[in-house]
Amino acid sequence: MAFSMNSGGGLGSRRRHTSPALSEINVTPFVDVVLVLLIIFMLTAHVMEFGIEVDVPKTKFTKTDAPDLPVVTITKEGLIKLNTDAVNINSLASVIKQKYPKAKGVYVRADKETIWDPIAQVTAELGAAGLPVNMVTQPEDSSSKGRR
C-alpha cells in the first residue's frame, strides 16, 4: 500500500513520495488464530479421550443350558481324555462322533510340558476323521497363579 505525502508548499506544489512496499508479513493475526485454536483443543481434549459416558443397564440373566463340548485333554504324561473319561487314540474320532453328533469342532487342550508327539497324533487323527480342531490356549495377562 503506497502513501502520498503532502509537502507544506502551495496548492500547486505537491510532491509525490512513494514509500517502498512492505515486505514483512504481519504475524499477529496468525498468532491470534493459533492461540485460539490451542485453547479450543485444550478444552476439548479430555472429551475426546474419555468419550461419552453411558450407564448401561445391568441384567441378571444367565444361560443355564450350556452345550456339552468335546474337549480332548492331553496330560504331560501323554494320557488322552475326552472330557473326563480316558480314551484310546484309535477310537477317539468314533467316540466323539457317537457322543457329540452335532459338534462343530473338537477342542484340544494340552499341558505346556507335554511332548509334541501325542498332540500331533491327536490332531492328525481328528483331522483325518473330518473334525475341525481348535487348540485351547490361555492369554499371558490372565494366566492362573497355580500354573506357574
ROSE-4610 file (N, C-alpha, C; in Angstrom, 1 decimal, always signed):
// ROSE-4610
residu = [M/M/M/A/A/A/F/F/F/S/S/S/M/M/M/N/N/N/S/S/S/G/G/G/G/G/G/G/G/G/L/L/L/G/G/G/S/S/S/R/R/R/R/R/R/R/R/R/H/H/H/T/T/T/S/S/S/P/P/P/A/A/A/L/L/L/S/S/S/E/E/E/I/I/I/N/N/N/V/V/V/T/T/T/P/P/P/F/F/F/V/V/V/D/D/D/V/V/V/V/V/V/L/L/L/V/V/V/L/L/L/L/L/L/I/I/I/I/I/I/F/F/F/M/M/M/L/L/L/T/T/T/A/A/A/H/H/H/V/V/V/M/M/M/E/E/E/F/F/F/G/G/G/I/I/I/E/E/E/V/V/V/D/D/D/V/V/V/P/P/P/K/K/K/T/T/T/K/K/K/F/F/F/T/T/T/K/K/K/T/T/T/D/D/D/A/A/A/P/P/P/D/D/D/L/L/L/P/P/P/V/V/V/V/V/V/T/T/T/I/I/I/T/T/T/K/K/K/E/E/E/G/G/G/L/L/L/I/I/I/K/K/K/L/L/L/N/N/N/T/T/T/D/D/D/A/A/A/V/V/V/N/N/N/I/I/I/N/N/N/S/S/S/L/L/L/A/A/A/S/S/S/V/V/V/I/I/I/K/K/K/Q/Q/Q/K/K/K/Y/Y/Y/P/P/P/K/K/K/A/A/A/K/K/K/G/G/G/V/V/V/Y/Y/Y/V/V/V/R/R/R/A/A/A/D/D/D/K/K/K/E/E/E/T/T/T/I/I/I/W/W/W/D/D/D/P/P/P/I/I/I/A/A/A/Q/Q/Q/V/V/V/T/T/T/A/A/A/E/E/E/L/L/L/G/G/G/A/A/A/A/A/A/G/G/G/L/L/L/P/P/P/V/V/V/N/N/N/M/M/M/V/V/V/T/T/T/Q/Q/Q/P/P/P/E/E/E/D/D/D/S/S/S/S/S/S/S/S/S/K/K/K/G/G/G/R/R/R/R/R/R]
num = [1/1/1/2/2/2/3/3/3/4/4/4/5/5/5/6/6/6/7/7/7/8/8/8/9/9/9/10/10/10/11/11/11/12/12/12/13/13/13/14/14/14/15/15/15/16/16/16/17/17/17/18/18/18/19/19/19/20/20/20/21/21/21/22/22/22/23/23/23/24/24/24/25/25/25/26/26/26/27/27/27/28/28/28/29/29/29/30/30/30/31/31/31/32/32/32/33/33/33/34/34/34/35/35/35/36/36/36/37/37/37/38/38/38/39/39/39/40/40/40/41/41/41/42/42/42/43/43/43/44/44/44/45/45/45/46/46/46/47/47/47/48/48/48/49/49/49/50/50/50/51/51/51/52/52/52/53/53/53/54/54/54/55/55/55/56/56/56/57/57/57/58/58/58/59/59/59/60/60/60/61/61/61/62/62/62/63/63/63/64/64/64/65/65/65/66/66/66/67/67/67/68/68/68/69/69/69/70/70/70/71/71/71/72/72/72/73/73/73/74/74/74/75/75/75/76/76/76/77/77/77/78/78/78/79/79/79/80/80/80/81/81/81/82/82/82/83/83/83/84/84/84/85/85/85/86/86/86/87/87/87/88/88/88/89/89/89/90/90/90/91/91/91/92/92/92/93/93/93/94/94/94/95/95/95/96/96/96/97/97/97/98/98/98/99/99/99/100/100/100/101/101/101/102/102/102/103/103/103/104/104/104/105/105/105/106/106/106/107/107/107/108/108/108/109/109/109/110/110/110/111/111/111/112/112/112/113/113/113/114/114/114/115/115/115/116/116/116/117/117/117/118/118/118/119/119/119/120/120/120/121/121/121/122/122/122/123/123/123/124/124/124/125/125/125/126/126/126/127/127/127/128/128/128/129/129/129/130/130/130/131/131/131/132/132/132/133/133/133/134/134/134/135/135/135/136/136/136/137/137/137/138/138/138/139/139/139/140/140/140/141/141/141/142/142/142/143/143/143/144/144/144/145/145/145/146/146/146/147/147/147/148/148/148]
x = [+0.9/+0.0/+0.9/+0.7/+1.5/+0.8/+1.6/+1.1/+1.6/+0.7/+1.2/+1.4/+2.5/+2.9/+2.6/+2.1/+1.9/+2.9/+3.7/+4.7/+4.0/+4.5/+3.9/+3.8/+4.1/+4.1/+2.7/+2.5/+1.2/+0.4/-0.7/-1.6/-1.1/-0.3/+0.1/+1.4/+2.0/+3.4/+3.3/+2.5/+2.5/+3.6/+4.2/+5.3/+4.8/+4.9/+4.5/+5.7/+5.6/+6.7/+6.0/+6.6/+6.1/+7.1/+6.5/+7.3/+7.4/+8.5/+8.7/+7.6/+7.3/+6.3/+6.8/+5.9/+6.2/+6.4/+7.6/+7.9/+7.8/+7.5/+7.4/+5.9/+5.8/+4.5/+4.1/+2.8/+2.3/+1.8/+2.5/+2.2/+1.2/+0.9/+0.0/-1.4/-2.1/-3.3/-3.1/-2.0/-1.7/-1.5/-0.8/-0.6/-1.9/-2.7/-4.0/-4.9/-4.9/-5.7/-5.1/-3.8/-3.2/-3.5/-3.4/-3.7/-5.2/-6.1/-7.5/-7.7/-7.1/-7.2/-6.6/-5.5/-4.8/-5.7/-6.4/-7.3/-8.5/-9.0/-10.1/-9.7/-8.6/-8.1/-7.8/-7.3/-7.0/-8.3/-9.4/-10.7/-11.4/-11.2/-11.9/-11.1/-9.9/-9.0/-9.5/-10.0/-10.4/-11.7/-12.6/-13.8/-13.5/-12.5/-12.1/-11.4/-10.7/-10.0/-11.0/-12.0/-12.9/-14.2/-14.6/-15.8/-17.0/-18.1/-19.4/-19.6/-19.9/-20.2/-21.6/-21.8/-23.2/-23.3/-24.3/-24.5/-25.5/-24.9/-25.7/-26.5/-27.6/-28.4/-27.7/-28.0/-27.4/-28.5/-28.2/-29.2/-28.6/-29.5/-29.1/-29.4/-29.6/-30.0/-28.7/-28.8/-27.7/-28.2/-27.4/-27.8/-27.5/-28.6/-28.5/-28.1/-28.4/-28.1/-26.9/-25.7/-24.5/-24.4/-24.0/-23.8/-22.6/-22.7/-21.6/-20.7/-19.4/-18.5/-17.5/-17.0/-16.0/-14.6/-14.0/-12.7/-11.8/-10.8/-9.7/-8.6/-8.3/-7.2/-6.0/-4.8/-3.6/-2.8/-2.5/-1.7/-0.2/+0.6/+2.0/+2.7/+2.0/+2.5/+2.0/+1.1/+0.7/-0.7/-1.4/-2.6/-3.7/-4.6/-5.6/-6.9/-7.7/-9.0/-10.0/-11.2/-12.3/-13.2/-13.2/-13.8/-13.2/-13.8/-13.3/-12.9/-13.3/-13.0/-11.8/-11.0/-9.8/-10.3/-9.6/-10.0/-8.7/-8.9/-7.8/-7.7/-6.6/-6.4/-7.0/-7.0/-7.5/-9.0/-9.7/-11.2/-11.7/-10.8/-11.1/-12.2/-11.9/-12.9/-14.2/-14.3/-15.6/-16.4/-15.7/-16.3/-16.9/-16.1/-16.6/-17.8/-17.8/-19.0/-20.2/-20.0/-21.1/-21.7/-20.8/-21.3/-21.8/-21.1/-21.4/-21.7/-22.9/-23.2/-23.3/-23.7/-23.8/-22.6/-21.5/-20.3/-19.8/-19.5/-19.0/-17.5/-16.9/-15.4/-15.0/-13.8/-13.2/-12.1/-12.2/-11.2/-10.1/-8.9/-7.7/-7.0/-6.8/-6.2/-5.0/-3.8/-2.6/-1.8/-1.2/-0.3/+0.9/+1.4/+2.5/+3.8/+3.9/+5.1/+4.9/+3.8/+3.6/+4.5/+5.1/+5.9/+5.0/+5.5/+4.7/+4.1/+4.6/+4.2/+2.7/+2.2/+0.8/-0.1/+0.3/-0.5/-0.7/+0.4/+0.4/-0.4/-0.4/-1.2/-2.6/-3.0/-4.5/-5.0/-4.2/-4.6/-4.8/-3.8/-3.9/-5.1/-5.4/-6.5/-7.8/-8.0/-9.2/-9.4/-8.3/-8.3/-8.7/-8.2/-8.5/-9.9/-10.6/-12.0/-12.9/-12.3/-13.1/-13.6/-13.0/-13.5/-12.6/-13.2/-12.3/-11.7/-10.4/-9.7/-9.4/-9.7/-9.5/-8.5/-7.4/-6.4/-6.8/-6.8/-7.1/-5.8/-5.8/-4.6/-5.1/-4.2/-4.5/-3.7/-4.3/-3.5/-2.6/-1.5/-0.5/-1.0/-1.8/-2.2/-3.2/-3.9/-4.9/-4.6/-3.3/-2.8/-3.1/-3.5/-3.8/-2.6/-2.7/-1.5/-1.0/-1.9/-1.5/-0.7/-0.7/+0.0/+1.4/+1.9/+3.3/+4.3]
y = [-1.1/+0.0/+1.2/+2.1/+3.3/+4.5/+5.4/+6.6/+7.8/+8.8/+10.0/+11.1/+11.8/+12.8/+14.2/+15.0/+16.4/+17.3/+17.9/+18.9/+20.2/+21.0/+22.2/+23.3/+23.2/+24.2/+24.7/+25.3/+25.8/+24.8/+25.2/+24.2/+23.5/+24.2/+23.5/+22.8/+22.9/+22.3/+21.0/+20.1/+18.8/+17.9/+17.3/+16.3/+15.0/+14.0/+12.7/+11.9/+11.4/+10.5/+9.1/+8.1/+6.8/+6.0/+5.4/+4.6/+3.2/+2.5/+1.1/+0.2/-0.8/-1.8/-2.6/-2.9/-3.6/-5.0/-5.5/-6.9/-7.8/-7.3/-8.2/-8.7/-9.9/-10.5/-10.2/-9.7/-9.4/-10.7/-11.2/-12.5/-12.4/-11.2/-11.0/-11.7/-11.6/-12.3/-13.8/-14.3/-15.7/-16.2/-15.5/-15.9/-15.9/-14.9/-14.9/-16.1/-16.5/-17.7/-18.9/-19.1/-20.3/-20.4/-19.3/-19.3/-19.7/-19.2/-19.5/-21.0/-21.5/-23.0/-23.8/-23.4/-24.1/-24.1/-23.0/-23.0/-24.0/-24.0/-24.8/-26.3/-26.7/-28.0/-28.4/-27.5/-27.8/-28.1/-27.3/-27.5/-28.8/-29.2/-30.4/-31.6/-31.6/-32.8/-33.9/-33.5/-34.5/-35.2/-34.5/-35.1/-36.1/-35.9/-36.8/-38.1/-37.9/-39.0/-40.0/-39.5/-40.3/-40.6/-39.8/-40.1/-39.8/-40.3/-40.1/-41.2/-40.8/-41.8/-42.2/-43.5/-44.1/-45.1/-45.0/-46.0/-47.1/-48.2/-49.3/-50.1/-50.6/-51.4/-52.7/-53.2/-54.5/-55.5/-56.7/-57.8/-59.0/-59.8/-61.0/-62.3/-62.2/-63.4/-64.2/-65.5/-66.4/-67.6/-68.0/-69.2/-70.4/-71.2/-72.4/-73.7/-73.7/-74.9/-74.7/-74.8/-74.7/-76.0/-75.9/-77.1/-77.9/-79.2/-80.0/-80.1/-79.6/-79.6/-80.7/-81.2/-82.3/-81.6/-81.9/-81.4/-82.5/-82.6/-83.6/-83.0/-83.7/-83.2/-84.2/-83.6/-84.4/-84.0/-84.9/-84.6/-84.6/-84.1/-84.0/-85.4/-86.4/-87.8/-88.4/-87.7/-88.2/-89.0/-88.9/-89.6/-88.8/-89.4/-88.7/-89.0/-87.8/-87.9/-87.2/-87.7/-87.0/-86.5/-85.2/-84.5/-85.1/-86.1/-86.7/-88.1/-88.8/-90.2/-90.4/-91.4/-91.8/-92.5/-92.2/-92.8/-93.2/-94.2/-94.7/-93.8/-93.5/-92.6/-93.2/-94.5/-95.1/-95.0/-95.0/-94.9/-93.5/-92.5/-91.1/-90.5/-90.6/-89.9/-90.6/-91.9/-92.6/-92.3/-92.2/-91.9/-90.5/-89.5/-88.1/-88.0/-88.7/-88.7/-89.3/-90.3/-91.0/-90.2/-89.6/-88.8/-87.4/-86.8/-85.4/-85.4/-85.8/-85.8/-84.5/-83.4/-82.1/-81.2/-81.8/-81.0/-80.3/-79.0/-78.2/-78.2/-78.7/-78.7/-79.4/-79.8/-80.5/-79.6/-79.4/-78.6/-79.5/-79.2/-79.9/-79.1/-79.6/-78.9/-79.7/-79.2/-80.0/-79.2/-79.9/-79.3/-78.7/-77.6/-77.0/-77.8/-78.7/-79.6/-80.9/-81.1/-82.3/-82.3/-83.5/-83.6/-83.5/-83.1/-82.8/-84.0/-85.2/-86.4/-86.7/-86.8/-87.1/-86.0/-84.7/-83.7/-83.8/-84.1/-84.2/-85.4/-86.5/-87.7/-87.4/-86.8/-86.5/-85.6/-84.5/-83.6/-84.2/-85.1/-85.8/-86.8/-87.5/-88.4/-87.7/-86.6/-85.8/-85.2/-84.7/-84.1/-85.2/-86.4/-87.5/-87.9/-87.7/-88.0/-86.9/-85.8/-84.6/-83.7/-83.8/-83.0/-81.8/-80.6/-79.3/-79.3/-79.0/-79.0/-77.5/-77.3/-75.9/-76.1/-75.5/-75.6/-74.6/-75.1/-74.2/-73.6/-72.3/-71.6/-70.7/-70.1/-69.1/-67.9/-66.7/-65.5/-65.2/-64.6/-64.3/-63.5/-62.4/-61.5/-62.1/-63.2/-63.7/-65.1/-65.4/-66.8/-67.0/-68.2/-68.5/-68.7/-68.4/-68.4/-69.8/-70.8/-72.2/-72.8/-72.3/-72.9/-72.5/-71.6/-71.1/-71.9]
z = [+0.0/+0.0/+0.0/-0.9/-1.0/-0.3/+0.2/+0.9/+0.2/+0.1/-0.5/+0.6/+0.4/+1.4/+0.9/+1.6/+1.2/+1.8/+0.9/+1.5/+1.8/+2.6/+3.1/+2.1/+0.9/-0.1/-0.5/-1.6/-2.0/-2.6/-3.2/-3.7/-4.9/-5.7/-6.9/-6.8/-5.6/-5.5/-4.7/-5.1/-4.4/-4.9/-4.1/-4.5/-4.0/-4.9/-4.5/-4.1/-2.9/-2.4/-2.2/-2.8/-2.6/-1.7/-0.7/+0.2/-0.4/-0.1/-0.6/-0.1/-0.8/-0.4/+0.9/+1.7/+3.0/+2.6/+2.9/+2.6/+3.8/+4.9/+6.1/+6.3/+6.7/+6.9/+8.3/+8.5/+9.8/+10.4/+11.5/+12.1/+13.2/+13.6/+14.8/+14.6/+13.4/+13.3/+13.3/+12.7/+12.7/+14.1/+14.9/+16.3/+17.1/+16.8/+17.5/+17.2/+15.9/+15.5/+16.1/+16.1/+16.7/+18.2/+18.9/+20.3/+20.6/+19.8/+20.0/+19.7/+18.6/+18.4/+19.5/+20.0/+21.1/+22.3/+22.6/+23.8/+23.5/+22.3/+22.0/+22.1/+21.6/+21.7/+23.1/+23.9/+25.3/+26.1/+25.8/+26.4/+26.0/+24.8/+24.3/+24.3/+24.7/+24.6/+25.6/+26.8/+27.7/+27.3/+26.5/+26.0/+24.9/+24.1/+23.1/+23.7/+24.8/+25.4/+26.1/+26.8/+27.6/+26.8/+25.9/+25.1/+26.0/+25.5/+26.2/+27.2/+28.4/+29.4/+29.4/+29.3/+29.2/+30.3/+31.1/+32.2/+31.6/+31.3/+30.6/+31.7/+31.4/+32.4/+32.7/+33.9/+34.3/+34.3/+33.9/+33.9/+34.7/+35.1/+35.9/+35.2/+33.9/+33.1/+32.9/+33.2/+32.9/+32.1/+31.2/+30.4/+31.2/+31.4/+32.3/+31.5/+30.2/+29.5/+28.5/+29.1/+28.3/+27.5/+26.2/+25.4/+25.9/+25.9/+26.3/+25.1/+25.2/+24.1/+24.2/+23.1/+23.2/+23.4/+24.5/+24.9/+25.1/+24.3/+24.4/+25.2/+26.3/+27.2/+27.1/+27.0/+26.9/+28.1/+29.0/+30.2/+29.8/+30.7/+30.4/+30.3/+30.8/+30.7/+29.3/+28.6/+27.3/+27.4/+28.6/+28.7/+28.0/+27.2/+26.4/+27.1/+27.3/+27.9/+27.1/+27.0/+26.3/+27.5/+27.7/+28.8/+30.1/+30.8/+32.0/+31.8/+30.7/+30.5/+29.7/+30.1/+29.3/+28.1/+27.0/+25.7/+24.9/+24.1/+23.2/+22.0/+21.5/+20.4/+19.1/+19.0/+17.8/+17.7/+18.8/+18.8/+19.2/+19.2/+19.6/+18.7/+17.4/+16.5/+16.5/+16.6/+16.6/+17.9/+19.0/+20.3/+20.3/+19.7/+19.6/+18.7/+17.6/+16.7/+17.3/+18.1/+18.8/+19.9/+20.8/+21.9/+21.5/+20.5/+20.1/+18.6/+18.2/+16.8/+16.2/+16.9/+16.4/+16.7/+17.1/+17.5/+16.2/+16.4/+15.3/+15.3/+16.3/+16.4/+17.7/+17.7/+18.9/+19.5/+20.8/+21.5/+22.1/+21.7/+22.2/+23.2/+24.4/+25.5/+25.9/+25.9/+26.3/+27.3/+28.2/+29.1/+28.4/+28.9/+28.2/+28.3/+29.2/+29.3/+28.5/+27.8/+27.0/+25.8/+25.5/+24.3/+23.1/+22.0/+20.8/+20.2/+20.3/+19.6/+19.9/+21.1/+21.3/+20.8/+20.9/+20.4/+18.8/+18.2/+16.7/+16.3/+17.0/+16.7/+16.9/+18.0/+18.2/+17.2/+16.8/+15.8/+14.4/+14.1/+12.8/+12.8/+13.9/+14.0/+13.8/+14.5/+14.4/+13.0/+12.4/+11.1/+10.0/+10.2/+9.2/+9.3/+10.5/+10.7/+10.2/+9.8/+9.3/+10.4/+11.6/+12.7/+12.8/+12.8/+13.0/+14.4/+14.4/+15.7/+16.1/+17.3/+18.0/+19.1/+19.1/+20.2/+21.3/+22.5/+23.7/+24.2/+24.3/+24.9/+26.0/+26.7/+27.7/+27.5/+27.5/+27.3/+28.5/+28.2/+29.3/+30.4/+30.1/+31.1/+32.1/+31.7/+32.6/+33.0/+33.1/+33.5/+34.9/+35.2/+36.6/+37.4/+38.7/+39.6/+39.8/+39.7/+40.0/+38.9/+37.7/+36.5/+36.4/+37.2/+37.0/+37.7]
